[in-house]
Amino acid sequence: MFITLDGIDGVGKSTQIERLIGHFADQGQETLLVRDPGTTEIGGKLREILLESDFELHRRTEAMLFMASRCEMVETILRPAIANGNTVVSDRFLLANVVYQSVGSEVPPDLLWQMGRLANGGLTPDLTILLDMPAQRSMERIGNETDRMESRGVEYMEAVRQAFLQQLPHSSQATAIINADQSPEDVSRDMLASVEQMIAQR
């Protein structure tokens, strides 16, 4: 089983991922957590370039670097884990790549989906969970600690939020939008309900 969590920064992904992992652990399910971009050695180095550097990159260049990182993770980590019967939880996946590289640029989402599915070898999540809240609220949570993407401002981040909502149906067969602008406990309740619904329908 392969589940991804996504959304603009500040929506509480880290907290909810930790709770989701704990939920599966309580059920005795062996679970692997991955981060996109990252997880592999090359993915970690590409993450530094993409999110922690001051390089000025063309959006298509950004997209291809994200795709390269994900391809390595899919082939060396995700596929073997899924084949072994493990549950994989990913902090972001292709959906984020499509959204961030298409908003405010000349790279169309359809092209990014095509590129991404090629890089992933056709692998798609069983469930994509989108944690959603207005960008103004998420930026208030983040404060002054922003990366290259977040530093583009609240209007950009709200455009990203809307793109997440628009592109979500393309990300996987099962999707869920969770209101992240509520207590962490309520977010977890809604998230786990979506997970259980997906499992029941498999």
N, C-alpha and C positions, 0 to 999 in steps of 0.2 A: 504494500500500500504506500502511496506517495502523496503527501499533502504539502501544499505550500501556503505560506502566509505572506500577505503583501499589504501595501498602503503607503501613504506618504510618511516621512519620518515624524516621530512625535506621537504616533497613534497608539503606542504601547506594544509593538510587536514582540520585543524581547520578553516582556512579562508574560504575554499570552503563549509564546512558544515554550517558555519554561513550564507553564501550567499544562500545556498539551503533552509535553514529554512526560511530566509527572503522572498525568492521567493514564498514559499507555503503560508506564512502569507499574502502576498500581494493578493493572490488568495482566501483568507478567509478559507484556509484549516487548521484545527487544527493538529498540528504536535508535535510529541514527539521525543526528542533527547536522545539517550542512548549511553553509552560508554562501549566498550568490551575490557578488563575486567573492571568491575565496576558497577555503577548504583544502584545495591542492596547493602544492608549493608554487606552481606558476600562477595559480589563481590569486594567491596572497600578494605576489609581486604586481600583478595587473591591478589588483584592488588599490595598492598604494598609488599607482599612476592615475587611476580613474577617480578616486575619492579623496586622496590625501595629498595630492600634489597641486602645484599652481600652473601646470601645463595648459596651454590653450589648444584644445583639440577640436577638430571638425566633428560634428555629431555622428557622421558615418564612421569616422575613426573610433569614436567612443563605442559605438554599437558593435563594431567588429571585435574590439578588445573584450567587451563583455561576452560576446558570443564565443570567443576563443577560450576564455576562462571556463564558461559553462560546459563547452564541449569536453574539455579535459575532465571536469568533475563528473559529467554524465557517464563517460566511458570507463573511468578508473574507479569511481566510488559508487555512484547511484545504481547503475545496472547490476553490478555484483551484489550489492546489498539487497535490492529488490528480488533478485534471483534466489537469494538465500532465505527469503521469506521475512526479511526485516521490514519494519515500518520506517519510512524516510520522511522527515520533516525538514523542509527547506525554508530558510529565511530569505525570501524573494526567489524569483525564477524568471522565465522569459517575459511574463507580463510586464514586469518593471522595466526591462530592457526596451520593450516596444514603447511604453509610455514615455519614459524619460528622454529617449532619443528622437521621438517624433514631435513632442510638444515644442512649438516655437522654432521648428527647423524645416528644412526642405526634404526630410526623409519621411516618406509616407508610411503609416502603420502597416499596410498590407505587405510592403516590401520587407519590413522588419520581421513580420510573422514568418514570411517565407524563408528569410535568412536564418531565423531562429530555429525553425523546425528542421532545416538542413543541419545546423550545428548540433542539435539535440538528437539527431538520428531518429526523429519521430517520437521520442519519449515525451509524454505529457502527464501532468499530475492527475491523480484520481479526484482530487478536490483542491480548488483554489479558494482560500478564505481572504476576503478583502476587509481589512479593518478601516473603517471610514469615519472621518470627522472633518469639519471645515478647516481649511489651511490656517486661518487666523488662530484657531485654538491650538493646533499642533505646533505652530511656530512659538506660541506663548510657552508651551511646555519645553521646547528645545532651548529657548533663551538665546544666548550669544554663541553657543557651541555648534557652529554649522560647518558642513562639508562643502565641496565644490557645487553640488546640486542645490542644497538648501540656501546657499549664499545668493542665489539668483532672486530671492525676495518672495513675499507672500503672494503677490499676483501670479507669479510663475508657479508657485506651489499649489495654488487653487486650480490653475489650469491643469496641472499634473493630476490633482485629485479628480477632476472631471474626466480626464482621459482614462484614469483607472476604471471609473464607473462605466465608461463607454466601451473599453476594450476587454473588460472582464469576461464577457461571454465567450470570447475566442480562446481563453486560456486553458480550459479543460471542460470535460463533459459536465461535471458537477461544480457549481460555484456557490458562494454564500457571501452576502454583504452584511457585516456586523457593525452596528453602531458603536464606535469606539469612544464616543463622548458620553460615557456613563461610567459607573464604578468598575474597577478591574474585576470584581466578583461577577457583576452582571455581564460584562464582556465575555468572561470565561464560560458562564452558563450558556449564553447564546452560541458561542463558538463550539462547545462540546455537543450541544444539541444538533448543530449542523453536521458535525463529524459522525455522530451516531445515526443520523438520517442517511448520510451517504453510505455508511457501512450496511445498514439495513436494506438498501436498494441495490447493493452489488450482487 
